[in-house]
Amino acid sequence: LAEPNAASGAPAADGSYKTTIIAEPRSNTLIVRAANQARLALVKSLVDKLDQPSPSTANGAAGNIYVVYLKNASAVQLASTLRAAISGEARNAPSVGSTPVTSTPGGTNTTAQTSSSFGSSANANAATTGGQIQADPSTNALIITASEPQYRQLRAVIDKLDARRAQVYVESLIAEVSVDRAAEFGIQWQNALGKAGDGTIGLLGTNFGAGGNNILSLAVGAATGTVLPGRGLNIGAVNQTNGVYVLGFLARFLEESGSGNVLSTPNILTLDNEEAEIKIGQKVPFVTGQFTNAGTSTGSVNPFQTIERQDVGLKLKIKPQISENGTVKLIVEQEVSSVQASTANAANGPTVNQRTIKSNVLVEDGAVVVLGGLLQDEYSGNREQLPGLGNIPILGNLFRNESRSRKKTNLMVFLRPVVVRDAASTQQLSNDRYEQMRSGQQNAQPEESRVVPINESAVMPALPAPTATPARSAPKGP
């Protein structure tokens, strides 16, 4: 339109007279190079005719309304982020309608009308109040009210923020190995001094330990069955005093050993920079208070107990953050707790063994890192003896009771993060874990029995084979 000769096909007299127009989309402007003022005026007149406001804008509306459906991001969160960004830009932009004064070399003053970067004052107020961008949670879409230049700027930001986020699959391995050894050896003597018919007799002997390990307790309770011999090998000798059989000698030999091997592998999958938590355990009751009306004369208040249940088991809380070079930063909180078996029925409540780790670590994608651990070697010994006699070499063993124990515990925690960036990797990871569980169920099938009619347990179904996308056939000719 700006080159009449170009439309008729006639060659231009000189290339320097050609009009050049370049679009600058960032500022929504045109850069024009014309040979003379007449050509430039022609271009400006054409632009003025084409650059007319839409009917909605001419009637005072805020601008066009656009709906953007998001693929990955949350519409509510993204709308809040965009409103905050626009509000900050509107506050930093010059005020609408301000008239700064500019001095010219000739000494006259000129005024220039300025506006905010987002057009009218109505748009600036809308950006401040959040009315320009709204979220529709039901369809996960953004409703944007803005002019065409504003919408293009916002759409470029939305496309970048609506990209598929990477995920992190964290494999945790908790290994605990414990070995216990204990040994006990002791000899006890008891003898009654006196003769038949004496009203008073004397006793001479040694007493070590308690309950069935003590010769006096065992002798008194043997007749009624209230006290049983202690664990291990018990060798005793009984003599008769005044017609009553009395245990006069007791030797105990005991050696025990125990070991434990606990392996826990909690796994969890989460989005980049999103916290995830997994809990595996039980709610164990603990008595926190009690009341009884025993000893009162009224008896109008019923006795009661207050119980609080606490989580006991395994807990893993993790928040990964993927860097540009593929390194994964992990904010980890891991806890392993268990009820000590010997205190499960204690009057004051059970004792809980607790191991907690809180840490921030950097790990390469697919690498294994040790998060922490505990190496504990505990030794305890106890020796009871008669003063002087128990120190005699070899013969001193007849006058003492000795026990020793040693416990070694090794606890280590390992982590391995794997970055999952696309749907194919996610599906492959899920299929591998599915087949692993299915194989474990198949290997755990019970042996066939002709007596018991149940010879199989449930097994997860096999994964369906991936279906190939049918190729499009070429159109048939006439």
C-alpha positions, 0 to 999 in steps of 0.5 A: 500500500505504501509503494504504489509502483510495487502494486502495478509491477513497475520497477522502482526508480531508486532503491533508496526511495523504498519504504521499510516497515519493521514490527517490534512486538515487545513494545507493540510498535512499528519502525518505519524508514521512508524516503520523504515526509510524504511517504511517512505521512502515508504510512501514518495515515494507514496505521491510524485507520487500522489501529482502531480500538475495539467496540468494547474498549471504545465503550469503556470496557477494561479490554478483551476477555481470554480463557487460558486452559492450563496443562500442568500448573495450578490455576489458583496458584498461578493466578496469585503469582501473576497478580502479584507480578502485575501489581508490582509492575503497576506500582513501579510504573509512572502515575496515570495522567501525570504531566512531566514538564520538559524544557526545550533548547528554545526556552519553552516548556512542553508537557508530555502525557504519560501512562502506565505500562498496562494502559488505562487507570482502570487496568492498573486498579484491576491489577492491584485488586486482582480483578484482571486475572481470575482462576477457575478451579473447576476447569483449571483455567485462567480468565484474563481481562486485558488488551491485546498487548497485555495478553501477549505478555501474560501469555508468554509468561504463562507458557513458561510457567505451565511447563511440565515439572520434573519429579523426584523418586527417592529410595530410602534404605534403613539397615539396622544390625544388632548382636547381643551376647550374655553369659552368667555363672554363679554358685550359692551355698546354704546350710542349716546349723543345729540338731533335731529338737532345737528351737533355734537353728543357724544358717550359713551360706551365700545369696546372689541375684533375685527370684529364681536366681536366688537360693533362698527365694527358690527354696522358700517358693519351691514347695508352693510353686510361686518361684521357679528356677532361673534360666539356664542350667540349674544344679542343686543339692538338697539336705534334710534338716529336722525332717524338712528337705532344704536346698543347700547348693545351687549352681547356675550356668547361662549363655545366650546370644541374639541377633537382629537384622532389620531392613526398611526401604520406604520409597516416595515420589514427589514433584520438584520443590514439593514436600512429601511424607510417608508414614508406616507404623501404629498408634500406640496408647500411652496412659497420660493420667488416671483417677481413682476414688479408692479410700474416699467415703463418697464413691460418687466419682468413677475412676478413669484413665486418660490415654494418648495415642502416638505414632510409632513406626517409620516416618519419612518427610522429604522435599527435593529441589532440582538444580540446573546441572541435575544436582538434587537438594534434599531436605530430609526428616526421617524417624524410626521408632519402636516399642521396647519389648521388655517394657510393653506391659510396664506399669508406667507405660512402654518405652519407645526407642526413637531415632531421628535424622534432620538434614539438608544434602546435595546428591547427584541424580541416581547417586547414593548418599549416606544420610547418617547412622549410629554405631553403638557397642555397649558392654555391661558386667556385674559381679557378686562375691564374698569378700576375700574368698571370691578373690581366690584364684580358681577356688574363688568361683565357688563363692561368687556370681558373675554376669556379663553382656555385650550389645552391638548395634549398627544403624545406617540410613541411605538415600538415592534420588532419581529425577523423572522428567517425562511421562515415559520415565514415570511409566517405566518406573511404575512398571518396574516396581509393579513387576517387582511386587508381582514377582514377590507375590509369585515367589511367596506362594504356599506349598501345595498340600493335599490335606489343606485345600487352600494352595494359593494366595492372591497375585497382582494381575499382569500388566497389559501389553502396550498398544501401538498407535495405528498408522494413518492410511493414505487417502485413496485416489478417485 
